[in-house]
């Protein structure tokens, strides 16, 4: 049996009434947004707490003056479907913005802070590394701030702090050279701790010889880093260091004297070689008590894997490239040194190709 004409008319009337009521409610909600008393003000800083519901967010926005009616935002957020997608964090919000506009921002999450990037090259001391970080474009740090933060970074347990002489820089060699990128609101200790962790990871990647410790490998690597400019020579210089240590010979490495002086001058004088310092390998036996710089991965690998040679000596033979001539005996080395002195002042090349 079909529906009577009267029933059909009644249903049509009800549908029109419901549509009219819905439209009136929507117009009331959206119209109220468009005429919000807070519209047109300066952006307001608002922090949305973790775990906030749509109603909580509405109250927060109303208290901050971003919206006028908390109930309206809460209701429309539920109708919109993004009331449960609001992400916590700090926002800059425009007073009087529509609920849809506010939800666009709040559901996307707070904007990421600005970042800065710093490239730390191989061979820098702690002092040089901190200066490089502080001078990077958009860096939020001063050198003094980094120095204070560094002493709060835990040292790896394999660093023999109890054997350090007075005045030693305990973190020397531990700030790994690489390119780092951080947000500008990063904690200084976090930046430095990441660099220490990277050094540990680099050492994890090599097999430390049984007669060496991790710290000794790092120290040898730092000497190689400061001495070598030609890629193919790292393992050769490493072999010289290994052979001299095995023979009980002093290393007599110029870079260690420069570190003891606190500066890297181009040419050392004989009087410089007599400086009283535990880091002066012309006057002290064995390895220096700490690394003299931060080595990169190639130098660390070379320190752990010296070439199999009988070399005990080396001297520069090309002033432009820094290439070395290697020798097994004192006589051979003296001959190489004599050739180097021919080009020492004017520059040139006397390598035996």
C-alpha positions as CSV (number, residue, x, y, z in Angstrom):
1,X,0.0,0.0,0.0
2,X,1.5,3.4,-1.1
3,X,2.1,6.5,1.0
4,X,-0.8,8.9,1.0
5,X,-0.5,12.3,-0.6
6,X,-0.8,13.9,2.9
7,X,2.1,11.8,4.2
8,X,4.3,12.8,1.3
9,X,3.5,16.5,1.8
10,X,4.3,16.1,5.5
11,X,7.7,14.5,4.8
12,X,8.6,17.3,2.3
13,X,7.7,20.0,4.8
14,X,9.8,18.2,7.5
15,X,12.8,18.0,5.1
16,X,12.5,21.7,4.3
17,X,12.3,22.6,7.9
18,X,15.4,20.5,8.8
19,X,17.4,22.0,6.0
20,X,16.4,25.5,7.0
21,X,17.4,24.7,10.6
22,X,20.8,23.2,9.5
23,X,21.5,26.2,7.3
24,X,20.6,28.6,10.0
25,X,22.9,26.8,12.5
26,X,25.8,26.8,10.0
27,X,25.2,30.4,9.1
28,X,25.2,31.2,12.8
29,X,28.5,29.4,13.3
30,X,30.3,30.7,10.3
31,X,28.8,34.2,10.6
32,X,30.0,34.4,14.1
33,X,33.5,33.6,13.0
34,X,33.5,36.3,10.3
35,X,32.5,38.9,12.9
36,X,34.8,37.8,15.7
37,X,35.7,40.6,18.0
38,X,39.4,39.4,18.1
39,X,39.8,39.6,14.3
40,X,42.6,41.7,13.0
41,X,45.0,41.6,16.0
42,X,48.7,40.8,16.0
43,X,49.7,37.1,15.9
44,X,49.5,35.4,19.3
45,X,52.0,32.8,20.7
46,X,50.0,29.8,21.8
47,X,51.3,26.5,23.2
48,X,49.1,23.4,22.8
49,X,49.8,20.9,25.5
50,X,50.4,17.2,24.8
51,X,47.2,15.2,25.0
52,X,44.8,18.2,24.6
53,X,41.3,17.4,23.4
54,X,39.5,19.7,20.9
55,X,37.6,21.3,23.9
56,X,41.0,21.8,25.7
57,X,42.4,23.5,22.6
58,X,39.3,25.6,22.2
59,X,39.7,26.9,25.8
60,X,43.4,27.6,25.2
61,X,42.7,29.6,22.1
62,X,39.9,31.5,23.8
63,X,42.1,32.4,26.7
64,X,44.8,33.6,24.4
65,X,42.4,35.8,22.5
66,X,42.7,33.9,19.2
67,X,38.9,33.1,19.2
68,X,35.9,34.5,20.9
69,X,33.8,31.4,21.5
70,X,35.4,28.2,22.7
71,X,32.2,26.2,22.2
72,X,32.0,27.3,18.6
73,X,35.5,26.1,17.8
74,X,35.1,22.9,19.7
75,X,31.8,22.0,17.9
76,X,33.1,22.9,14.4
77,X,36.4,21.0,15.0
78,X,34.3,17.9,15.7
79,X,32.1,18.5,12.6
80,X,35.3,19.1,10.5
81,X,36.7,15.8,11.6
82,X,40.2,17.2,12.5
83,X,39.5,17.8,16.2
84,X,41.5,14.7,17.1
85,X,44.4,15.5,14.7
86,X,45.6,18.7,16.5
87,X,49.3,18.4,17.3
88,X,51.0,19.8,20.4
89,X,53.6,22.5,20.2
90,X,54.2,26.2,20.0
91,X,52.3,28.2,17.4
92,X,51.9,31.8,16.2
93,X,48.2,32.2,15.4
94,X,46.2,35.0,13.8
95,X,43.3,36.2,16.0
96,X,40.0,36.0,14.3
97,X,41.1,33.3,11.9
98,X,38.3,30.8,10.9
99,X,38.1,27.4,12.5
100,X,39.1,25.9,9.2
101,X,42.2,28.1,8.9
102,X,43.2,27.3,12.5
103,X,42.7,23.6,12.0
104,X,44.9,23.8,8.9
105,X,47.7,25.0,11.0
106,X,47.1,23.0,14.2
107,X,46.7,19.7,12.3
108,X,49.9,20.2,10.4
109,X,51.9,20.7,13.5
110,X,54.1,23.6,14.8
111,X,56.7,25.1,12.3
112,X,60.2,23.7,12.7
113,X,62.7,26.1,14.1
114,X,65.5,27.5,11.9
115,X,68.6,25.4,11.5
116,X,72.3,25.9,11.0
117,X,75.0,23.8,9.4
118,X,78.7,23.6,10.3
119,X,81.5,21.7,8.5
120,X,84.3,20.8,10.8
121,X,87.4,19.8,8.8
122,X,89.9,17.2,9.8
123,X,92.9,18.2,11.9
124,X,91.4,20.8,14.2
125,X,92.0,21.1,17.9
126,X,89.2,21.4,20.4
127,X,89.7,25.2,20.4
128,X,89.6,25.3,16.6
129,X,86.5,23.1,16.5
130,X,84.6,25.2,19.0
131,X,85.5,28.4,17.1
132,X,84.3,26.8,13.8
133,X,80.9,25.9,15.4
134,X,80.5,29.3,16.9
135,X,81.4,31.1,13.6
136,X,79.0,29.0,11.4
137,X,76.3,30.9,9.7
138,X,73.2,31.2,12.0
139,X,75.0,29.4,14.8
140,X,73.3,30.2,18.1
141,X,76.5,29.6,20.1
142,X,79.4,31.6,21.5
143,X,82.8,29.9,22.1
144,X,82.5,30.4,25.8
145,X,79.1,28.7,25.9
146,X,80.5,25.7,24.0
147,X,83.5,25.5,26.4
148,X,81.2,25.4,29.4
149,X,78.9,22.8,27.7
150,X,81.9,20.6,26.7
151,X,83.0,19.9,30.3
152,X,79.5,18.5,31.0
153,X,79.7,15.9,28.2
154,X,80.7,12.5,29.6
155,X,84.0,11.2,28.4
156,X,84.2,7.6,26.9
157,X,85.4,5.1,29.4
158,X,88.4,4.2,27.2
159,X,89.9,7.7,27.6
160,X,92.7,7.2,30.2
161,X,92.0,10.4,32.2
162,X,94.0,9.3,35.2
163,X,97.2,9.2,33.1
164,X,96.8,12.8,31.7
165,X,99.4,15.4,32.7
166,X,98.2,18.6,34.3
167,X,96.8,21.0,31.7
168,X,95.8,18.3,29.2
169,X,92.7,19.0,27.1
170,X,90.7,15.8,27.9
171,X,88.5,16.2,24.8
172,X,91.3,16.6,22.3
173,X,90.8,14.4,19.3
174,X,87.3,13.4,20.3
175,X,85.2,16.0,18.4
176,X,84.8,14.1,15.1
177,X,85.3,16.1,11.9
178,X,82.2,16.1,9.7
179,X,79.3,18.2,8.5
180,X,76.5,18.6,11.1
181,X,73.1,20.2,10.9
182,X,71.1,21.2,13.9
183,X,68.0,23.3,14.8
184,X,69.0,26.7,16.3
185,X,67.3,25.8,19.6
186,X,69.5,22.7,20.1
187,X,71.4,22.3,23.4
188,X,75.1,22.9,23.1
189,X,75.9,19.6,25.0
190,X,73.8,17.7,22.5
191,X,75.9,19.1,19.6
192,X,79.2,18.1,21.3
193,X,78.0,14.8,22.5
194,X,77.0,13.9,18.9
195,X,80.6,14.6,17.8
196,X,82.0,12.4,20.6
197,X,79.7,9.6,19.6
198,X,80.8,9.9,16.0
199,X,84.4,9.4,17.0
200,X,83.5,6.3,18.9
201,X,81.6,5.0,15.8
202,X,84.6,5.7,13.6
203,X,86.8,3.7,16.0
204,X,84.2,0.9,16.1
205,X,84.7,0.6,12.4
206,X,88.4,-0.5,12.6
207,X,90.1,-3.5,14.2
208,X,92.4,-2.2,16.9
209,X,95.6,-4.1,17.0
210,X,96.2,-6.2,20.1
211,X,99.3,-4.1,21.1
212,X,97.3,-0.9,20.9
213,X,94.4,0.7,22.8
214,X,91.6,2.6,21.2
215,X,93.0,5.8,22.6
216,X,96.4,5.1,21.2
217,X,95.0,4.5,17.8
218,X,93.2,7.9,18.0
219,X,96.4,9.5,19.1
220,X,98.4,8.0,16.2
221,X,95.6,8.9,13.8
222,X,95.9,12.6,15.0
223,X,99.6,12.6,14.2
224,X,98.9,11.2,10.8
225,X,96.2,13.7,10.2
226,X,98.5,16.6,10.9
227,X,101.5,15.3,9.1
228,X,100.0,14.0,5.8
229,X,98.7,16.0,2.9
230,X,98.8,13.3,0.2
231,X,96.2,10.5,0.5
232,X,98.5,7.6,-0.4
233,X,100.9,8.4,2.4
234,X,98.8,7.8,5.5
235,X,99.6,4.1,5.8
236,X,103.3,4.8,5.1
237,X,103.5,7.5,7.9
238,X,101.6,5.1,10.1
239,X,104.3,2.4,9.4
240,X,107.0,4.9,10.4
241,X,105.3,5.6,13.7
242,X,104.8,1.9,14.4
243,X,108.4,1.0,13.5
244,X,109.9,3.7,15.6
245,X,107.7,2.8,18.6
246,X,108.7,-0.8,18.3
247,X,112.4,0.2,18.2
248,X,112.1,2.5,21.1
249,X,112.9,5.5,18.9
250,X,111.4,8.9,19.7
251,X,108.9,9.8,17.1
252,X,110.3,13.3,16.4
253,X,107.1,14.5,14.7
254,X,107.0,18.3,13.9
255,X,103.2,18.5,14.4
256,X,103.6,17.4,18.0
257,X,105.9,20.4,18.6
258,X,103.5,22.8,17.0
259,X,100.8,21.5,19.2
260,X,103.0,21.9,22.3
261,X,103.6,25.5,21.2
262,X,99.9,26.1,20.9
263,X,100.2,27.2,17.3
264,X,100.9,25.8,13.8
265,X,103.7,27.8,12.3
266,X,105.1,26.9,9.0
267,X,108.7,26.2,9.8
268,X,110.2,25.0,13.1
269,X,113.5,26.2,14.5
270,X,116.0,24.0,16.2
271,X,115.3,25.8,19.5
272,X,111.6,24.8,19.1
273,X,112.5,21.2,19.1
274,X,113.7,21.5,22.7
275,X,110.5,22.9,24.1
276,X,109.7,21.4,27.5
277,X,106.4,19.6,26.9
278,X,105.1,16.1,27.2
279,X,103.7,16.6,23.7
280,X,107.1,17.3,22.2
281,X,108.0,14.0,20.6
282,X,111.6,15.1,20.0
283,X,112.1,15.3,23.8
284,X,109.6,12.7,25.1
285,X,109.4,9.0,24.5
286,X,106.5,7.2,23.0
287,X,103.2,8.8,22.0
288,X,102.0,12.2,23.2
289,X,99.6,11.9,26.2
290,X,96.6,13.0,24.1
291,X,95.8,13.3,20.4
292,X,97.0,16.6,18.9
293,X,93.9,17.1,16.7
294,X,90.7,15.4,15.6
295,X,91.4,12.8,12.9
296,X,89.1,11.8,10.2
297,X,88.1,8.2,9.2
298,X,91.0,7.7,6.7
299,X,93.6,8.6,9.3
300,X,92.0,6.3,11.9
301,X,92.0,3.5,9.4
302,X,95.7,4.1,8.6
303,X,96.6,4.2,12.3
304,X,95.0,0.8,12.8
305,X,96.5,-0.6,9.6
306,X,100.0,0.6,9.0
307,X,101.8,-0.4,5.8
308,X,104.3,-3.3,6.0
309,X,107.6,-1.3,5.6
310,X,111.0,-0.9,7.2
311,X,110.7,2.9,7.0
312,X,111.8,4.9,10.0
313,X,112.1,8.3,8.5
314,X,110.4,10.8,6.2
315,X,110.9,14.3,5.0
316,X,109.0,16.7,2.6
317,X,110.2,16.4,-1.0
318,X,107.6,18.6,-2.7
319,X,106.8,21.9,-1.0
320,X,103.6,22.4,-3.1
321,X,101.9,19.1,-2.5
322,X,103.5,18.2,0.9
323,X,104.6,14.8,-0.5
324,X,107.3,13.0,1.5
325,X,110.4,10.9,0.8
326,X,110.7,7.9,3.0
327,X,113.9,6.2,4.2
328,X,114.8,3.0,6.1
329,X,118.2,4.2,7.4
330,X,119.7,7.4,9.0
331,X,122.0,7.7,6.0
332,X,119.2,7.6,3.5
333,X,117.2,10.1,5.5
334,X,120.1,12.5,5.8
335,X,120.4,12.4,2.0
336,X,116.7,13.2,1.6
337,X,117.0,16.0,4.2
338,X,119.9,17.5,2.2
339,X,117.8,17.6,-0.9
340,X,114.9,19.1,1.0
341,X,117.1,21.9,2.2
342,X,117.8,22.8,-1.4
343,X,114.1,23.7,-1.9
344,X,113.3,24.7,1.7
345,X,113.3,28.5,1.1
346,X,112.4,28.8,-2.6
347,X,110.1,25.8,-3.0
348,X,110.1,23.0,-5.5
349,X,110.2,19.2,-5.9
350,X,113.1,16.8,-5.3
351,X,111.1,13.6,-4.9
352,X,112.6,10.4,-6.4
353,X,109.8,9.4,-8.7
